[in-house]
């Protein structure tokens, strides 16, 4: 035996062994067989339309349609079209040979740019009929008026062809003899469900006839042949977009806004994306993007076409560049899909800017729903941030909205390059009133993500964000004499611990005896620790107690060092920073009652 001998050949596949595999494993869901058979019928119509437009065929009436007929008594499901049909030679070539695509042959011959809208490219779709059928008949007549042909095949891979069959009209009838285990595919309810899912927007009208509800038969198509994403945005109204959204996603609320995409070279996809109206607490914020291929449904939720920070979007994407049998792993590793996601991100940023520049009042009303996601997107994608940063809004405590630049422009006479904010308008009410009384605006940043986002803005604009309880602005300070009282400082440290910093600072508001501050840096670090569930080591807060020498109460303490009054002042200042514990509140109330009794 010659060890260096080379043998070449082709792999042999016996049909009797291949058909059981097709029957069980061709598609993950059996119901997809109907999508494949109807798609083939749609291709037959598309081909004839194309030949007509090229002048290859004349005298064809524009009455194209596909009919799905269920006959429970006969046990058959028939899909009929009046498209291009097939000759005997074409039946031999495309039906009798597995995985030889007539669609690909047609595209190579007539479509230089491969963008005809023809669906089937793999030559396997027809055989999906055997997933639910014991026997399949094909009765077809070519547009060329060649003799009609009847092909009958069974699940063993055996077939019989009859030439010159009695069929007067051009087109093809696929008659599936449904096996006993799959009779659900003969009922209107199941067929309507499948057609609605996979064929709602196919470009040829589809009619459904069922013998079990003939009395209720409606002579109208079950699909919309011109879905909204195939139209020009200038031809669509807001009502059109809202109705489409509610129909496709079974929503009762209007979306906040929509984005109509018509991407051209080098990308080739169309679609409509919606920013949904969200619940106030943001539960169930997962979006949904339905993927179509030349108006044929492919998948119910393809997240990969969206950047991770825009997963709340809902919409439809029609992309003929992706295969009908697209897999999750393909989507995750496809550079084309990644470019789609980048393009979508750009379109969303453009929409945000458009709303800000052209519909400011509407934009402000929807900002509460958008804010969280726009901030997250900015933090995830520098390019997105660069595009939308001048449209990002701050909500102020008076309910108005401004950009950071607008805030700084208005405040420049009082303070430069500083934005004051509160994270809890109720808990910080005392501080907010100090600022508003001084004619200064306060923004509301009430989510943990705000802390990270403002850091991004600070670095970009070279400014600072300060919480209203982090410092005393110079505009609040008075010109009183400087007070020094180490004994009073020691007394307050008795309540707050040695880490407490005590300062004396004259304030214009003489009614305020003391203010408790925590540094911005310390507070942000604490917020980060809370985000990580305490996994980081504990770092003590840097509290500073500012005593106002202009206050009668502080002057009294300077003279008397009254421990009870000092403790009360300290607790009030602490309460402005955080909620008192149960023990602290109980002690505070008891001390308050005692002070009231002394005043009687």
Secondary structure, 3 states (H helix, E strand, C coil): CCCCCCCCCCCCCCHHHHHHHHHHHCCCCCCHHHHHHHHHHHHHHHHHHHHHHCCCCCCCCCCCCEEEEEECCCCEEEEEECCCCCCHHHHHHHHCCCCCCHHHHHHHHHCCCCCCCCCCCCCCHHHHHHHCEEEEEEEEECCCCCCCEEEEEECCCCEEEEECCCCCCCEEEEEEEECHHHHHHHCHHHHHHHHHHHCCCCCCCEEEEEHHHHHHCCCCCCCCCCCHHHCCHHHCCHHHHHHHHHHHHCCCCCCCEEEEEEECCCCCEEEEEEECCCCCCCCCCCCEEEEEECCEEEECCCHHHCCHHHCCCEEEEECCCCCCCCCHHHHHHCHHHHHHHHHHHHHHHHHHHHHHHHCHHHHHHHHHHHHHHHHHHHHHCHHHHHHHHHHCEEEECCCCEEEHHHHHHHHCCCCCCEEEEECCCCCCHHHHHHHHHCCCCCEECCCHHHHHHHHHHHHHHCCEEEECCCCCCHHHECCCCCCCCHHHHHHHHHHHCCCCEEEECCECCCCCCEEEEECHHHHHHHHHHHHCCCCCCCCCCCEEEEECCCCHHHHHHHHHCCHHHHHHHHHHHHHCCCCCCHHHHHHHHHHHHHHHHHHC
